[in-house]
């Protein structure tokens, strides 16, 4: 898609440079997204449209700190690991 992404077991959990060089995106659950966006709206906000409603979350890099982004990235990584494990159990 023209920007770096981070994967675990074939599942993307984070990207850089989306939608521009000032942002990244994390694949959170809608519940996780709600908590991050509520507690730190200067750092986290939903991606527009259906992807955002599904949990895809923008990270405003210039407003971010290492600890907050690291915590959110860990959650996104854990989500991807769980999805990959579920897909493996289903035989995909």
Helices and strands as residue ranges (DSSP letters): E 5-8, E 11-16, E 23-27, H 30-39, E 44-46, H 50-53, E 56-60, G 61-63, H 66-89
